[in-house]
Amino acid sequence: MRPRSTVPSPALLIVDDDGELLADLTQRFAAGGFEVLTARDGGEALEKFEKNRPDLVLLDIRLPRVDGLLVLREILEVEPQADILAMGDRVSERQMKLIVHEGARDFICKPLVIPFLEMKVEQLTGLRR
C-alpha cells in the first residue's frame, strides 16, 4: 500500500447558481484531487471564501443576491493575491476585459468546455493529474 501524501489537496470554491453544473463540476474536481467547496449565490460565496480561503475561486459572473463582479472585488479586497477564474455567458468582450482588469486571472465563456476548464484550473493551482 502506498503511503498517503502529506501534501494537502488544493481547495477550490465553485460559485454558480446552476445546480446541475455545480454538481457536475464538484464531482469532476473532487475526483481530480481537489477539496471542493460550493456556493450558489454571491453572499454565500463571500462567506465561504472568508471562512476557508480556497486556493482558487471558479466564479460565475451572473449570480443572485450579490453580483459576481462585486464578489470578485470583495474577495480581492480581503485577499489581493486570490486566484479567481471568472466564467459566464452573454458577456461582451469589453465586460470580459473589465473583469480581468478588476483582478480575475482569466475569463471562460459558457457553455463551458470542460477539458479547457480543467486545464485552466490545473495551471492556476499547480495540480497535475
C-alpha positions as CSV (number, residue, x, y, z in Angstrom):
1,M,0.0,0.0,0.0
2,R,1.3,3.4,-1.0
3,P,1.6,6.0,1.9
4,R,-0.8,8.8,1.8
5,S,0.6,12.1,0.7
6,T,1.1,14.7,3.4
7,V,0.5,17.5,0.8
8,P,-3.0,18.9,1.3
9,S,-5.3,18.9,-1.7
10,P,-5.8,22.3,-3.3
11,A,-9.1,23.8,-2.3
12,L,-11.5,25.1,-5.0
13,L,-14.5,27.2,-4.4
14,I,-17.0,26.8,-7.2
15,V,-19.7,29.6,-7.4
16,D,-22.6,29.1,-9.7
17,D,-26.4,29.3,-9.4
18,D,-26.9,26.4,-11.8
19,G,-27.3,23.4,-9.5
20,E,-26.7,20.8,-12.2
21,L,-23.5,22.5,-13.4
22,L,-22.4,22.9,-9.8
23,A,-22.9,19.2,-9.1
24,D,-21.1,18.2,-12.2
25,L,-18.1,20.4,-11.6
26,T,-18.0,19.4,-7.9
27,Q,-17.9,15.7,-8.9
28,R,-15.2,16.2,-11.6
29,F,-12.9,18.3,-9.5
30,A,-13.3,16.2,-6.3
31,A,-12.4,13.1,-8.4
32,G,-9.4,15.0,-9.7
33,G,-7.9,15.6,-6.2
34,F,-9.4,18.9,-5.2
35,E,-11.1,19.7,-1.9
36,V,-14.3,21.3,-3.4
37,L,-16.5,24.0,-1.7
38,T,-19.6,25.3,-3.4
39,A,-21.8,28.4,-3.3
40,R,-25.0,29.1,-5.2
41,D,-25.0,32.9,-4.8
42,G,-22.7,35.8,-4.2
43,G,-23.4,36.2,-0.5
44,E,-22.7,32.5,0.2
45,A,-19.5,32.7,-1.9
46,L,-18.2,35.6,0.2
47,E,-18.9,33.8,3.5
48,K,-17.2,30.6,2.3
49,F,-14.2,32.5,0.9
50,E,-13.8,34.3,4.3
51,K,-14.0,31.1,6.3
52,N,-12.0,28.8,4.0
53,R,-9.6,30.9,1.9
54,P,-9.5,28.4,-1.0
55,D,-6.6,28.2,-3.4
56,L,-8.8,29.1,-6.4
57,V,-12.3,30.5,-6.9
58,L,-14.2,29.5,-10.0
59,L,-16.7,32.4,-10.2
60,D,-19.8,32.8,-12.3
61,I,-20.3,36.5,-13.0
62,R,-24.1,36.4,-13.1
63,L,-25.3,35.5,-9.6
64,P,-28.3,36.1,-7.4
65,R,-28.1,38.3,-4.2
66,V,-24.6,39.7,-4.8
67,D,-23.3,40.2,-8.4
68,G,-20.2,38.2,-9.4
69,L,-18.2,41.3,-10.2
70,L,-18.9,42.6,-6.7
71,V,-17.9,39.2,-5.3
72,L,-14.7,39.4,-7.3
73,R,-13.9,42.9,-5.9
74,E,-14.8,41.9,-2.3
75,I,-12.6,38.8,-2.4
76,L,-9.7,40.8,-3.8
77,E,-10.2,43.4,-1.1
78,V,-9.8,40.7,1.5
79,E,-7.1,38.7,-0.3
80,P,-5.4,40.8,-3.0
81,Q,-3.5,37.8,-4.3
82,A,-6.5,35.5,-4.6
83,D,-6.8,33.4,-7.7
84,I,-10.1,33.8,-9.4
85,L,-11.2,32.3,-12.6
86,A,-14.3,34.0,-13.8
87,M,-16.9,32.5,-16.1
88,G,-20.2,33.5,-17.7
89,D,-22.4,33.6,-20.7
90,R,-23.8,36.6,-22.7
91,V,-20.7,38.7,-21.7
92,S,-19.3,41.2,-24.1
93,E,-15.6,41.3,-24.9
94,R,-15.5,44.7,-23.1
95,Q,-17.0,43.2,-20.0
96,M,-14.5,40.3,-20.1
97,K,-11.7,42.7,-20.3
98,L,-13.1,44.7,-17.3
99,I,-13.4,41.5,-15.3
100,V,-9.8,40.6,-16.0
101,H,-8.7,44.2,-15.4
102,E,-10.5,44.0,-12.0
103,G,-8.3,41.1,-11.0
104,A,-9.7,37.8,-12.3
105,R,-6.8,35.6,-13.6
106,D,-8.9,34.8,-16.7
107,F,-12.4,34.6,-18.1
108,I,-14.0,31.5,-19.6
109,C,-17.2,31.7,-21.7
110,K,-20.2,29.4,-21.1
111,P,-21.2,26.9,-22.2
112,L,-18.0,25.5,-20.6
113,V,-15.6,23.3,-22.5
114,I,-14.7,21.0,-19.6
115,P,-11.2,19.9,-20.7
116,F,-10.3,23.6,-21.3
117,L,-11.7,24.5,-17.8
118,E,-9.8,21.6,-16.2
119,M,-6.5,22.7,-17.9
120,K,-7.0,26.3,-16.7
121,V,-7.7,25.1,-13.1
122,E,-4.7,22.9,-13.2
123,Q,-2.5,25.8,-14.4
124,L,-3.7,28.1,-11.7
125,T,-3.4,25.6,-8.8
126,G,-0.3,23.7,-10.0
127,L,-2.2,20.4,-9.6
128,R,-1.3,17.8,-12.2
129,R,-3.3,14.7,-12.5
